[in-house]
Each structure stands twice: as structure tokens, then as C-alpha cells.
């Protein structure tokens, strides 16, 4: 990291050649609940990745490809499309064994996180994306439950006229990606429609996957004061193979193998999702406006796990096959008013937010007779419901030298479970519980000069258990674990945003978060995880980003994070299940698993516009990652280099782009991610050695 920082500083003087040019300050909406403002002037750590960066020169399937560019974010590609990528922001979300946990996710303002805090990113369409915004720190708490960070994807608007675009990419391990996009603007209508087809045999054994996706955004400027936007999204992933994690010995022997249990039970997962959202924006007058967002969707999941047959003998065991049918809906109503007071401009936003998830959860044995990996007898049947109702208020005042931002949100989350599977030895386990929290946040910016801002922010957040974390009791008895409490956190950060030279930008932040009643694993055995509330945790660190251009086409980007995430108090956990009395100590000072202490991305690029040529060298450093709460093992640190080459030609109304990239150029053996607290010590998910990818994209404007 030091060498790259010194290189960047050495190159800064050369940027003086760019006198007269000003840097473009991105506009963001994430910190302000829909209020657009320059990221440079917000009292929060928020970064923007533009659509071209999300798409050009890479596969454009996984968010982990681009999130490495954002400090404070760890996005690990599991090389397992049955389990989604692993994302954490300043240490929040690291304990998720599948899906995304502890973060709020949005696509075009439509939540991709359920009211219980469990989210998915498999339907994020990068082919039609206009930008990705990533918010860290105290202001994330304005988004309610499980908002350790906020990741928002926005579909690009269509350009005037019409355009059709098609692309294809292919590479190692039979990777195939095909996209088709139609976009444009005609009169009052604006649209962007995208379709995706992706498939791979997988780098590891038993890791083949395919995905079909659709994303469409349609906007109607109904009048000078009213705008209506419709968003339609669909995704299908049938029978995606799950190679599971590897033990240390298996990883050392052959990182490309699947776990023997994965082959024995043919572990796999099928997911389909469809959702529709509508956004109505109406200006009442020059000072006031209204915004109404509504959405509805359905997601189906069928997962075959590697639970041993003998483990499923007790009448209380829910089986080795999970079938989930989820329907969700919600509404967000927002009022905004602008004005002037005390020599500055102010904006107030007030809103009501309500959403609901209705889940049919069924469990079946993963065998029938002597045949393994098929659906057998039913062992669980529940109707679950979680609802949230939030009220929020936020105010921003901008003066000549100072600006202040304050916000307050009150949330109530209710869980209700009705047990439909009642048999001998398995009684009625219906129940309900609820959680309440009020989360304030306050931030200030001191505009030291036109090119330097200093800021400070503090806030309080909370995180309820998800239905997956409530799903099992430590005693081994059926029913939900309603003894779990929500975790509460207090955060602060101090930061600087500066433009030391034209076309150069530096952001840096010092932060800390303390959490009480952290939700942690109590036991993990027989394919079932149970959870408990630990004492307290502490996450503190420093993150910095440097971005700049100089000379004729040179650019440099650096994102670096140091994060010390530990358990601040002792607690006991179990080494087996069922477990009524925890017997293993997790000592204060142990590292929270799944979080590298250091994480760095650096990119040196050169572009020659007359040739349409762009080439870049990328470096990724990932620090050592603890695998479990007791820190009994860890994934080693890794340093990986990648190169990419791109060409672009424009002939008449045609624009054609080609690219070639090679990842892990040195072919190093590395662990891509870890499965936190895996009960069979199958912690390790290996990353590929040297891989290549090539693609071409053509668009026609008319």
C-alpha cells in the first residue's frame, strides 16, 4: 500500500499540466433520502461508481468486480452462484453465510432488502446501470433496520433518440455472457430495457450456473410538475450447483474440488424473482414536492443441502431441503420542502415507510429411501410474516462556511410465525415478537475552502435478527428463536474531502462503531445455525481514496482500508448441537470473522483517445481473514494483479468496443472468501488461478 501511495504523491505535481480544468463532483441521492446533492458537500462517506466503470473491461455480473474500488467495503466473490457474493461495509454484514446481511440494498429506489434485514443482489443488472452509490458510516442509520451501509444501483436514463446495443463475452471455465439493451427518449417517454443470459461451468468442481435476467425502466414526464417511473425486474437461476466450502486439508490438497458432501447430496439451489415498482414525483410549487414509491414482488427458493441422513432422524429436525416462497410489498411516501433561513438554504424531508414480507417456509428430507439428493418427506411447514413501519425526518442547512445535517427515524419491526406442521414429538411452535428503535444522526461540514471540506458525523443504529437467524432454537426443538434481541450501535466519523489539484480528489475518514447485543453464532451443526446475543463489539478504522488524472491520458485510483473489528467482551459459544449450555470461550480481543484488517485496490490506467485505446494494471490486496469467532483458523492474505486492454471505434452511428482482461496474472493460489463459523470447518472458498475474459459490444443509435 505504501509504495502505491508514494507513487501517487510523486505523480501529483505532473497534474499541474491540467490547469484550467476542474474535476467533476458527482451528485448523489443516497445520504439525503432522495435529495440530490454533491457528494463533496455531504457529511458522510459516499462514493459513486459510474456505469461505464461497472460495465467496460469486465464480466459485469458480480458487484464484487467494482466494489473493490470503494474504501471501507469488502466484496468477496465466493465462486459459488448458489450463495451470492459476500459483502460487508466497515465490518457490518460479514457474518452472512449466504445473501447480504446487515446492509440496505436498493435498485432505482426499490428496496432489495427485506424488512428483516436479509438482502439479495443477484437481480442487480449492471448492463443497464447508470451509477452505483455506496454510503458508509452514521448516515446509513437513516435507512432503518440493518443499515450498516447502503448500496444503491440506478438504471441509466435513455439518451435522446433510440439506441440498440448487444454484447457478448467469453472466457475461462466456459464463461458466457450475452446482453441486449434498448434505450432512448422520445417526447415525454424515456426508457432503458436490458436482457441478460449468463452461464459458466465454474472454476471449481460442481459449481456450474446459469442466470437469465431482465431489467426495464420506463419514465413518463406526464406534465411539467409530474414524473412517473416504472421499474420491472425479473431473474431466474435454475439448479445452480453448490460446491460448498473446503476444509483446510481439502483446500491444500486440491482447491478446485467440491466438498465430497456436495457430490454425495448433489447440493444445488434454484431461485426465481420478479418485482414491479412505481415512483411518482410531483412538484406542488417552487418550494414543495411529493414523492411516492411503491413496489411488489415474489421470490422463490429451493435449496438442497448436504445434511447427513442420520441427523434428520429426530421428529424435530426440519430436513435437508428448504423451500421458500416469499411475497413482499411496500410503500415509501415522502414530502420535501425548501427555503432560506439565517443566510443559508435549508431542505426538510419527512416520510412514512412501510413494507411487508410474507413467507411460506417448508422443509423436507433430502433423501427418499436409499436415494440421496432428492426431495423426501415433509418435516417443516410455516407461514411467516415480518412487517416494518418507519417514520423519518431529515433536515439540511447550507451556509457559506458551514452546513448541518440532522435526521431521525423511528422503526417498528414485527415478526409473526404460524406453525402448520404438527406431529408426534413436534408440537405447535407458533409465536410472535417485535422490535422498536429510534435512530438519530447529526453531521456538520466546515467548508475550509472551495476545494477542502472537513466533516464530522455521529449516529445510532440497530439491527434485528433475520428470519433465517430466528429459524432454529439452540435446544434442537422446532420453532423460532424468539429470545434474540436486536443489536444497537453507536457510530462516529471524522473526515476530509479535498481537491488538491485540478482533476485530483482525496477523501479520507477516521471512524468507530460500538455495538451492544451483537448477534452471533451460538451453535452450527447438522446444517443448522443457531444464534445468540453477545456482549459488545468494536469496529474502528481508517479509509482513504485517491483519484486523479494527469498528462495525456494517465489516471490513477487508490482505495485503502484499515479496519480493526473485534469482540470487546467475552462470551461463550457451543462446539456442538443441540446445545443448552455454551461451553467454549470467545475471548475479548478476538477478531470478528470474515473481515480482513487491510484491504487495498489500486489502478494505474492509460488512455489514448485517437486510437480508442485504454489499458490498465490493477492490484488487489486482501489481508488475513479469521474464519470463526474463536479465531482457530484464517484465510491467508493475498496480493493479486490483473491487466485489461480495451479498444473503441465509432463509425457513423455505430460504436464498437472490444476488451481483453487477465485476472490473477501470476496464477497465485488464494482463498476468495470464507464461510464464517461453518460447523464442519469447511471454511474455505478458493479463488481461481489465472483466468482470462474477452468480449465485444456494439451499439447503434438512430
C-alpha positions, 0 to 999 in steps of 0.5 A: 500500500505504501509504495502505491501511495508514494507513487501517487504523491510523486505523480501529483505535481505532473497534474499541474499540466491540467490547469484550467480544468476542474474535476467533476463532483458527482451528485448523489441521492443516497445520504439525503433520502432522495435529495440530490446533492454533491457528494463533496458537500455531504457529511458522510462517506459516499462514493459513486461508481459510474456505469461505464466503470461497472460495465467496460473491461469486465464480466459485469455480473458480480458487484464484487468486480467494482466494489473493490474500488470503494474504501471501507467495503469488502466484496468477496466473490465466493465462486459459488452462484448458489450463495451470492457474493459476500459483502460487508461495509466497515465490518457490518454484514460479514457474518452472512453465510449466504445473501447480504446481511446487515446492509440496505440494498436498493435498485432505482429506489426499490428496496432489495432488502427485506424488512428483516434485514436479509438482502439479495443482489443477484437481480442487480443488472449492471448492463443497464446501470447508470451509477452505483452509490455506496454510503458508509458510516452514521448516515446509513442509520437513516435507512432503518433496520440493518443499515450498516451501509447502503448500496444503491444501483440506478438504471441509466436514463435513455439518451435522446433518440433510440439506441440498440446495443448487444454484447457478448463475452467469453472466457475461462471455465466456459464463461458466457455472457450475452446482453441486449439493451434498448434505450432512448427518449422520445417526447415525454417517454424515456426508457432503458430495457436490458436482457441478460443470459449468463452461464459458466461451468465454474472454476471449481468442481460442481459449481456450474450456473446459469442466470437469465435476467431482465431489467426495464425502466420506463419514465413518463414526464406526464406534465411539467410538475409530474414524473412517473417511473416504472421499474420491472425486474425479473431473474431466474437461476435454475439448479445452480450447483453448490460446491460448498466450502473446503476444509483446510486439508481439502483446500491444500490438497486440491482447491478446485474440488467440491466438498465430497458432501456436495457430490454425495447430496448433489447440493444445488439451489434454484431461485426465481424473482420478479418485482414491479415498482412505481415512483411518482414525483410531483412538484406542488410549487417552487418550494414543495414536492411529493414523492411516492414509491411503491413496489411488489414482488415474489421470490422463490427458493429451493435449496438442497443441502448436504445434511447427513441422513442420520441427523434428520432422524429426530421428529424435530429436525426440519430436513435437508431441503428448504423451500421458500416462497416469499411475497413482499410489498411496500410503500415509501411516501415522502414530502420535501420542502425548501427555503432560506433561513439565517443566510443559508438554504435549508431542505426538510424531508419527512416520510412514512415507510412501510413494507411487508414480507410474507413467507411460506417456509417448508422443509423436507428430507433430502433423501427418499429411501436409499436415494440421496439428493432428492426431495423426501418427506415433509418435516417443516411447514410455516407461514411467516410474516415480518412487517416494518413501519418507519417514520423519518425526518431529515433536515439540511442547512447550507451556509457559506462556511458551514452546513448541518445535517440532522435526521431521525427515524423511528422503526417498528419491526414485527415478526409473526410465525404460524406453525402448520406442521404438527406431529408426534414429538413436534408440537405447535411452535407458533409465536410472535415478537417485535422490535422498536428503535429510534435512530438519530444522526447529526453531521456538520461540514466546515467548508475550509475552502472551495476545494477542502471540506472537513466533516464530522458525523455521529449516529445510532443504529440497530439491527434485528435478527433475520428470519433465517437467524430466528429459524432454529432454537439452540435446544434442537426443538422446532420453532423460532428463536424468539429470545434474540434481541436486536443489536444497537450501535453507536457510530462516529466519523471524522473526515476530509474531502479535498481537491488538491489539484485540478482533476485530483480528489482525496477523501479520507475518514477516521471512524468507530462503531460500538455495538451492544447485543451483537448477534452471533453464532451460538451453535452450527451443526447438522446444517443448522445455525443457531444464534445468540446475543453477545456482549459488545463489539468494536469496529474502528478504522481508517479509509482513504481514496485517491483519484486523479488524472494527469498528462495525456491520458494517465489516471490513477485510483487508490482505495485503502482500508484499515479496519480493526473489528473485534469482540470487546467482551467475552462470551461463550459459544457451543462446539456442538448441537443441540446445545443448552449450555455454551461451553467454549470461550470467545475471548475479548480481543478476538477478531470478528470473522470474515473481515480482513484488517487491510484491504487495498485496490489500486489502478494505474490506467492509460488512455489514448483517445485517437486510437480508442485505446485504454489499458490498465494494471490493477492490484488487489490486496486482501489481508488475513481473514479469521474464519470463526469467532474463536479465531482457530483458523484464517484465510491467508492474505493475498496480493493479486494483479490483473491487466485489461486492454480495451479498444473503441471505434465509432463509425457513423452511428455505430460504436464498437468496443472490444476488451481483453482482461487477465485476472490473477496474472501470476496464477497465485493460489488464494482463498476468495472468501470464507464461510464464517463459523461453518460447523464442519470447518469447511471454511474455505472458498478458493479463488481461481488461478489465472483466468482470462475474459474477452468480449465485444459490444456494439451499439447503434443509435438512430 
